[in-house]
Each structure stands twice: as structure tokens, then as C-alpha cells.
Amino acid sequence: MRVHRSFIVNLDRIDTIERSRIIFGKTYIPVSDQYKDKFQEYLDKNF
């Protein structure tokens, strides 16, 4: 799923979600405002 203009993430590999960031081990990926609604919608349906 695209979460930022520069990032597409595999949703099965997400370790933690903090504020507007996704954490994979030591890698932090921002969730931009443009994609935040779709990402939140996915989280609400699946978790």
C-alpha cells in the first residue's frame, strides 16, 4: 500500500505504527497526509 509519495509498504511486515510513522525494525517510514485516510481505513477494517 502506498503511504507516502516515496514509499510503498508491505502491510504484513509492519512492526509498529506510531503517530504518523510506520516502523520496520530500525526503519521509520512517514505516512503522508495525502495517504493517511486510506491507511487508517485499512487499519480500521483489519485490526
PDB file of N, CA, C and O in Angstrom, chain B, residues numbered from 101:
ATOM      1  N   MET B 101       0.844  -1.172   0.000  1.00  0.00           N
ATOM      2  CA  MET B 101       0.000   0.000   0.000  1.00  0.00           C
ATOM      3  C   MET B 101       0.889   1.235   0.000  1.00  0.00           C
ATOM      4  O   MET B 101       1.892   1.291   0.711  1.00  0.00           O
ATOM      5  N   ARG B 102       0.515   2.211  -0.795  1.00  0.00           N
ATOM      6  CA  ARG B 102       1.271   3.468  -0.806  1.00  0.00           C
ATOM      7  C   ARG B 102       0.871   4.281   0.407  1.00  0.00           C
ATOM      8  O   ARG B 102      -0.312   4.522   0.648  1.00  0.00           O
ATOM      9  N   VAL B 103       1.884   4.707   1.179  1.00  0.00           N
ATOM     10  CA  VAL B 103       1.646   5.506   2.383  1.00  0.00           C
ATOM     11  C   VAL B 103       2.328   6.869   2.309  1.00  0.00           C
ATOM     12  O   VAL B 103       2.145   7.726   3.174  1.00  0.00           O
ATOM     13  N   HIS B 104       3.115   7.044   1.255  1.00  0.00           N
ATOM     14  CA  HIS B 104       3.853   8.295   1.072  1.00  0.00           C
ATOM     15  C   HIS B 104       4.233   8.359  -0.403  1.00  0.00           C
ATOM     16  O   HIS B 104       4.307   7.334  -1.080  1.00  0.00           O
ATOM     17  N   ARG B 105       4.468   9.544  -0.881  1.00  0.00           N
ATOM     18  CA  ARG B 105       4.839   9.693  -2.289  1.00  0.00           C
ATOM     19  C   ARG B 105       6.068   8.856  -2.651  1.00  0.00           C
ATOM     20  O   ARG B 105       6.192   8.388  -3.783  1.00  0.00           O
ATOM     21  N   SER B 106       6.966   8.672  -1.698  1.00  0.00           N
ATOM     22  CA  SER B 106       8.206   7.941  -1.943  1.00  0.00           C
ATOM     23  C   SER B 106       8.212   6.511  -1.418  1.00  0.00           C
ATOM     24  O   SER B 106       9.198   5.797  -1.601  1.00  0.00           O
ATOM     25  N   PHE B 107       7.121   6.073  -0.763  1.00  0.00           N
ATOM     26  CA  PHE B 107       7.150   4.757  -0.122  1.00  0.00           C
ATOM     27  C   PHE B 107       5.884   3.951  -0.392  1.00  0.00           C
ATOM     28  O   PHE B 107       4.764   4.457  -0.330  1.00  0.00           O
ATOM     29  N   ILE B 108       6.113   2.679  -0.693  1.00  0.00           N
ATOM     30  CA  ILE B 108       5.050   1.681  -0.732  1.00  0.00           C
ATOM     31  C   ILE B 108       5.465   0.618   0.272  1.00  0.00           C
ATOM     32  O   ILE B 108       6.610   0.166   0.246  1.00  0.00           O
ATOM     33  N   VAL B 109       4.563   0.208   1.156  1.00  0.00           N
ATOM     34  CA  VAL B 109       4.933  -0.754   2.186  1.00  0.00           C
ATOM     35  C   VAL B 109       4.133  -2.047   2.059  1.00  0.00           C
ATOM     36  O   VAL B 109       2.992  -2.053   1.597  1.00  0.00           O
ATOM     37  N   ASN B 110       4.757  -3.129   2.476  1.00  0.00           N
ATOM     38  CA  ASN B 110       4.091  -4.417   2.593  1.00  0.00           C
ATOM     39  C   ASN B 110       3.394  -4.411   3.950  1.00  0.00           C
ATOM     40  O   ASN B 110       4.065  -4.387   4.982  1.00  0.00           O
ATOM     41  N   LEU B 111       2.095  -4.433   3.968  1.00  0.00           N
ATOM     42  CA  LEU B 111       1.333  -4.298   5.213  1.00  0.00           C
ATOM     43  C   LEU B 111       1.549  -5.467   6.171  1.00  0.00           C
ATOM     44  O   LEU B 111       1.340  -5.322   7.376  1.00  0.00           O
ATOM     45  N   ASP B 112       1.960  -6.613   5.657  1.00  0.00           N
ATOM     46  CA  ASP B 112       2.225  -7.774   6.510  1.00  0.00           C
ATOM     47  C   ASP B 112       3.530  -7.642   7.287  1.00  0.00           C
ATOM     48  O   ASP B 112       3.744  -8.375   8.252  1.00  0.00           O
ATOM     49  N   ARG B 113       4.396  -6.732   6.888  1.00  0.00           N
ATOM     50  CA  ARG B 113       5.715  -6.592   7.510  1.00  0.00           C
ATOM     51  C   ARG B 113       5.792  -5.467   8.547  1.00  0.00           C
ATOM     52  O   ARG B 113       6.855  -5.249   9.128  1.00  0.00           O
ATOM     53  N   ILE B 114       4.705  -4.757   8.788  1.00  0.00           N
ATOM     54  CA  ILE B 114       4.717  -3.632   9.723  1.00  0.00           C
ATOM     55  C   ILE B 114       4.886  -4.157  11.142  1.00  0.00           C
ATOM     56  O   ILE B 114       4.154  -5.045  11.579  1.00  0.00           O
ATOM     57  N   ASP B 115       5.875  -3.588  11.868  1.00  0.00           N
ATOM     58  CA  ASP B 115       6.086  -3.953  13.265  1.00  0.00           C
ATOM     59  C   ASP B 115       5.231  -3.086  14.183  1.00  0.00           C
ATOM     60  O   ASP B 115       4.505  -3.600  15.035  1.00  0.00           O
ATOM     61  N   THR B 116       5.319  -1.783  14.008  1.00  0.00           N
ATOM     62  CA  THR B 116       4.647  -0.836  14.899  1.00  0.00           C
ATOM     63  C   THR B 116       4.191   0.380  14.109  1.00  0.00           C
ATOM     64  O   THR B 116       4.803   0.752  13.108  1.00  0.00           O
ATOM     65  N   ILE B 117       3.108   0.993  14.574  1.00  0.00           N
ATOM     66  CA  ILE B 117       2.640   2.250  13.991  1.00  0.00           C
ATOM     67  C   ILE B 117       2.584   3.269  15.121  1.00  0.00           C
ATOM     68  O   ILE B 117       1.880   3.068  16.111  1.00  0.00           O
ATOM     69  N   GLU B 118       3.328   4.363  14.972  1.00  0.00           N
ATOM     70  CA  GLU B 118       3.365   5.441  15.960  1.00  0.00           C
ATOM     71  C   GLU B 118       3.017   6.741  15.273  1.00  0.00           C
ATOM     72  O   GLU B 118       3.631   7.086  14.263  1.00  0.00           O
ATOM     73  N   ARG B 119       2.063   7.460  15.786  1.00  0.00           N
ATOM     74  CA  ARG B 119       1.672   8.756  15.218  1.00  0.00           C
ATOM     75  C   ARG B 119       1.521   8.632  13.722  1.00  0.00           C
ATOM     76  O   ARG B 119       0.627   7.927  13.254  1.00  0.00           O
ATOM     77  N   SER B 120       2.353   9.283  12.970  1.00  0.00           N
ATOM     78  CA  SER B 120       2.265   9.211  11.504  1.00  0.00           C
ATOM     79  C   SER B 120       3.471   8.507  10.916  1.00  0.00           C
ATOM     80  O   SER B 120       3.970   8.885   9.856  1.00  0.00           O
ATOM     81  N   ARG B 121       3.944   7.463  11.625  1.00  0.00           N
ATOM     82  CA  ARG B 121       5.113   6.714  11.143  1.00  0.00           C
ATOM     83  C   ARG B 121       4.854   5.221  11.246  1.00  0.00           C
ATOM     84  O   ARG B 121       4.162   4.749  12.149  1.00  0.00           O
ATOM     85  N   ILE B 122       5.425   4.493  10.302  1.00  0.00           N
ATOM     86  CA  ILE B 122       5.406   3.035  10.319  1.00  0.00           C
ATOM     87  C   ILE B 122       6.821   2.598  10.633  1.00  0.00           C
ATOM     88  O   ILE B 122       7.780   3.147  10.091  1.00  0.00           O
ATOM     89  N   ILE B 123       6.958   1.602  11.516  1.00  0.00           N
ATOM     90  CA  ILE B 123       8.284   1.159  11.924  1.00  0.00           C
ATOM     91  C   ILE B 123       8.514  -0.292  11.496  1.00  0.00           C
ATOM     92  O   ILE B 123       7.734  -1.185  11.829  1.00  0.00           O
ATOM     93  N   PHE B 124       9.605  -0.505  10.750  1.00  0.00           N
ATOM     94  CA  PHE B 124      10.097  -1.827  10.364  1.00  0.00           C
ATOM     95  C   PHE B 124      11.451  -1.984  11.036  1.00  0.00           C
ATOM     96  O   PHE B 124      12.445  -1.488  10.504  1.00  0.00           O
ATOM     97  N   GLY B 125      11.532  -2.634  12.154  1.00  0.00           N
ATOM     98  CA  GLY B 125      12.817  -2.767  12.833  1.00  0.00           C
ATOM     99  C   GLY B 125      13.362  -1.402  13.205  1.00  0.00           C
ATOM    100  O   GLY B 125      12.821  -0.746  14.096  1.00  0.00           O
ATOM    101  N   LYS B 126      14.430  -0.956  12.538  1.00  0.00           N
ATOM    102  CA  LYS B 126      15.017   0.356  12.815  1.00  0.00           C
ATOM    103  C   LYS B 126      14.692   1.376  11.714  1.00  0.00           C
ATOM    104  O   LYS B 126      15.222   2.487  11.723  1.00  0.00           O
ATOM    105  N   THR B 127      13.838   1.007  10.783  1.00  0.00           N
ATOM    106  CA  THR B 127      13.479   1.887   9.677  1.00  0.00           C
ATOM    107  C   THR B 127      12.155   2.577   9.968  1.00  0.00           C
ATOM    108  O   THR B 127      11.167   1.925  10.305  1.00  0.00           O
ATOM    109  N   TYR B 128      12.142   3.885   9.837  1.00  0.00           N
ATOM    110  CA  TYR B 128      10.934   4.677  10.060  1.00  0.00           C
ATOM    111  C   TYR B 128      10.442   5.204   8.722  1.00  0.00           C
ATOM    112  O   TYR B 128      11.209   5.803   7.968  1.00  0.00           O
ATOM    113  N   ILE B 129       9.162   4.982   8.422  1.00  0.00           N
ATOM    114  CA  ILE B 129       8.574   5.450   7.175  1.00  0.00           C
ATOM    115  C   ILE B 129       7.410   6.374   7.523  1.00  0.00           C
ATOM    116  O   ILE B 129       6.504   5.978   8.256  1.00  0.00           O
ATOM    117  N   PRO B 130       7.427   7.596   7.004  1.00  0.00           N
ATOM    118  CA  PRO B 130       6.341   8.533   7.300  1.00  0.00           C
ATOM    119  C   PRO B 130       5.074   8.170   6.526  1.00  0.00           C
ATOM    120  O   PRO B 130       5.143   7.636   5.418  1.00  0.00           O
ATOM    121  N   VAL B 131       3.921   8.464   7.119  1.00  0.00           N
ATOM    122  CA  VAL B 131       2.642   8.347   6.433  1.00  0.00           C
ATOM    123  C   VAL B 131       2.201   9.770   6.122  1.00  0.00           C
ATOM    124  O   VAL B 131       1.942  10.557   7.032  1.00  0.00           O
ATOM    125  N   SER B 132       2.117  10.099   4.846  1.00  0.00           N
ATOM    126  CA  SER B 132       1.789  11.482   4.476  1.00  0.00           C
ATOM    127  C   SER B 132       0.297  11.753   4.655  1.00  0.00           C
ATOM    128  O   SER B 132      -0.515  10.829   4.697  1.00  0.00           O
ATOM    129  N   ASP B 133      -0.042  13.011   4.758  1.00  0.00           N
ATOM    130  CA  ASP B 133      -1.438  13.423   4.921  1.00  0.00           C
ATOM    131  C   ASP B 133      -2.296  12.968   3.747  1.00  0.00           C
ATOM    132  O   ASP B 133      -3.472  12.647   3.915  1.00  0.00           O
ATOM    133  N   GLN B 134      -1.707  12.942   2.567  1.00  0.00           N
ATOM    134  CA  GLN B 134      -2.436  12.552   1.365  1.00  0.00           C
ATOM    135  C   GLN B 134      -2.924  11.103   1.450  1.00  0.00           C
ATOM    136  O   GLN B 134      -4.005  10.795   0.948  1.00  0.00           O
ATOM    137  N   TYR B 135      -2.154  10.213   2.071  1.00  0.00           N
ATOM    138  CA  TYR B 135      -2.489   8.794   2.120  1.00  0.00           C
ATOM    139  C   TYR B 135      -2.986   8.337   3.487  1.00  0.00           C
ATOM    140  O   TYR B 135      -3.351   7.173   3.651  1.00  0.00           O
ATOM    141  N   LYS B 136      -3.003   9.224   4.456  1.00  0.00           N
ATOM    142  CA  LYS B 136      -3.354   8.863   5.825  1.00  0.00           C
ATOM    143  C   LYS B 136      -4.771   8.301   5.946  1.00  0.00           C
ATOM    144  O   LYS B 136      -4.984   7.333   6.675  1.00  0.00           O
ATOM    145  N   ASP B 137      -5.739   8.887   5.247  1.00  0.00           N
ATOM    146  CA  ASP B 137      -7.124   8.430   5.341  1.00  0.00           C
ATOM    147  C   ASP B 137      -7.297   7.004   4.838  1.00  0.00           C
ATOM    148  O   ASP B 137      -7.959   6.191   5.484  1.00  0.00           O
ATOM    149  N   LYS B 138      -6.704   6.700   3.686  1.00  0.00           N
ATOM    150  CA  LYS B 138      -6.798   5.336   3.147  1.00  0.00           C
ATOM    151  C   LYS B 138      -6.110   4.327   4.062  1.00  0.00           C
ATOM    152  O   LYS B 138      -6.616   3.225   4.268  1.00  0.00           O
ATOM    153  N   PHE B 139      -4.969   4.702   4.602  1.00  0.00           N
ATOM    154  CA  PHE B 139      -4.225   3.817   5.501  1.00  0.00           C
ATOM    155  C   PHE B 139      -5.028   3.576   6.783  1.00  0.00           C
ATOM    156  O   PHE B 139      -5.111   2.443   7.256  1.00  0.00           O
ATOM    157  N   GLN B 140      -5.610   4.617   7.337  1.00  0.00           N
ATOM    158  CA  GLN B 140      -6.417   4.479   8.551  1.00  0.00           C
ATOM    159  C   GLN B 140      -7.662   3.627   8.288  1.00  0.00           C
ATOM    160  O   GLN B 140      -8.076   2.838   9.138  1.00  0.00           O
ATOM    161  N   GLU B 141      -8.238   3.791   7.131  1.00  0.00           N
ATOM    162  CA  GLU B 141      -9.403   2.987   6.744  1.00  0.00           C
ATOM    163  C   GLU B 141      -9.036   1.503   6.694  1.00  0.00           C
ATOM    164  O   GLU B 141      -9.794   0.658   7.168  1.00  0.00           O
ATOM    165  N   TYR B 142      -7.876   1.189   6.121  1.00  0.00           N
ATOM    166  CA  TYR B 142      -7.395  -0.187   6.082  1.00  0.00           C
ATOM    167  C   TYR B 142      -7.189  -0.737   7.496  1.00  0.00           C
ATOM    168  O   TYR B 142      -7.584  -1.865   7.790  1.00  0.00           O
ATOM    169  N   LEU B 143      -6.572   0.058   8.365  1.00  0.00           N
ATOM    170  CA  LEU B 143      -6.325  -0.393   9.741  1.00  0.00           C
ATOM    171  C   LEU B 143      -7.636  -0.651  10.482  1.00  0.00           C
ATOM    172  O   LEU B 143      -7.760  -1.643  11.201  1.00  0.00           O
ATOM    173  N   ASP B 144      -8.599   0.227  10.310  1.00  0.00           N
ATOM    174  CA  ASP B 144      -9.892   0.055  10.984  1.00  0.00           C
ATOM    175  C   ASP B 144     -10.605  -1.214  10.555  1.00  0.00           C
ATOM    176  O   ASP B 144     -11.244  -1.874  11.374  1.00  0.00           O
ATOM    177  N   LYS B 145     -10.502  -1.560   9.282  1.00  0.00           N
ATOM    178  CA  LYS B 145     -11.175  -2.769   8.773  1.00  0.00           C
ATOM    179  C   LYS B 145     -10.472  -4.056   9.189  1.00  0.00           C
ATOM    180  O   LYS B 145     -11.122  -5.083   9.384  1.00  0.00           O
ATOM    181  N   ASN B 146      -9.144  -4.005   9.326  1.00  0.00           N
ATOM    182  CA  ASN B 146      -8.385  -5.246   9.502  1.00  0.00           C
ATOM    183  C   ASN B 146      -7.797  -5.470  10.887  1.00  0.00           C
ATOM    184  O   ASN B 146      -7.259  -6.544  11.156  1.00  0.00           O
ATOM    185  N   PHE B 147      -7.884  -4.483  11.772  1.00  0.00           N
ATOM    186  CA  PHE B 147      -7.290  -4.689  13.096  1.00  0.00           C
ATOM    187  C   PHE B 147      -8.206  -4.238  14.190  1.00  0.00           C
ATOM    188  O   PHE B 147      -7.859  -4.340  15.367  1.00  0.00           O
TER     189      PHE B 147
END
